[in-house]
Amino acid sequence: MDLVTARRELRDQGWTVLRRSGVGSAGGDMDNAAALALALAAEFGRPSRRDGGAAVWPVRPAPDGNGSTFSVTAGEAGLHTDSQYHANPEPLVCMVAVRPAEDGGHTRLLTASDAVAALTREPGSSNLLHALATPVWQWRVPREFAAGERTVSPAAAVLPGDGTIRWRADNVVRRHGGPAPQLVARVAHALDTAPEVRTFPLEAGDALILDNRRVLHGRTSFGDPRRLLLRVRLWER
């Protein structure tokens, strides 16, 4: 797929995949792989260095197995948007597969419109959607990114009504007047089990670019410690 087609697909459906982008050919040369991933991502937007101080962030399990965010842990990742703990999340995310897991770790995607459809099928959906439209939701900043900054996001709505979504279930801040644990679990289950979820593997060199405002992403479980993706969050030009 050429870049013109990829940009059109990103605009129309909220995500696109460039197959065999060339990043996987960098092998074990991380500097070269990061440079290639950054150059590819920059075709779609302006790279952000806001979290961690680097534009390219390695998504791989920490050697000690101790991490506070999906990008440094193994296992399943529930559907979520990136940077939900910021007042203004980056609108685009690029993830390039360098070394796919040998035992899973497949990509899962759900658009905001399909998320609303899934929630509408829930009992008492009117009250549920009202709760998600109320700006009382807050998220903890992962400790990897919290140094010198706020540790809790400003209050925001999950579904503000403009076709966008902001969500992550495992780091919701549960304060008085905010969402109850049962509500968080119910929403997470409805989204993660929605039949509209697309699940597919990323092969070495494949690049996923998604609209972080209109598409939730996650992954199936894996245990392979060598799995490596490179993530670049992007501002629109």
Stockholm file with secondary structure:
# STOCKHOLM 1.0

chainA/1-237         MDLVTARRELRDQGWTVLRRSGVGSAGGDMDNAAALALALAAEFGRPSRRDGGAAVWPVRPAPDGNGSTFSVTAGEAGLHTDSQYHANPEPLVCMVAVRPAEDGGHTRLLTASDAVAALTREPGSSNLLHALATPVWQWRVPREFAAGERTVSPAAAVLPGDGTIRWRADNVVRRHGGPAPQLVARVAHALDTAPEVRTFPLEAGDALILDNRRVLHGRTSFGDPRRLLLRVRLWER
#=GR chainA/1-237 SS CCHHHHHHHHHHHSEEEESSCSGGGGTTCHHHHHHHHHHHHTTTSEECCTTTTCSEEEESCCTTSCCSSGGGCCSCEEEECTTTTSSSCCSEEEEEEEECCTTCCCEEEEEHHHHHHHHHTSTTHHHHHHHHHSSCBCBBCCGGGCTTSCSBCCCBCSSCSSSCCCCCSTTBCCCTTSCCHHHHHHHHHHHHTCTTCEEECCCTTCEEEEETTTEEEEECCCCCTTCEEEEEEEECC
#=GC SS_cons         CCHHHHHHHHHHHSEEEESSCSGGGGTTCHHHHHHHHHHHHTTTSEECCTTTTCSEEEESCCTTSCCSSGGGCCSCEEEECTTTTSSSCCSEEEEEEEECCTTCCCEEEEEHHHHHHHHHTSTTHHHHHHHHHSSCBCBBCCGGGCTTSCSBCCCBCSSCSSSCCCCCSTTBCCCTTSCCHHHHHHHHHHHHTCTTCEEECCCTTCEEEEETTTEEEEECCCCCTTCEEEEEEEECC
//
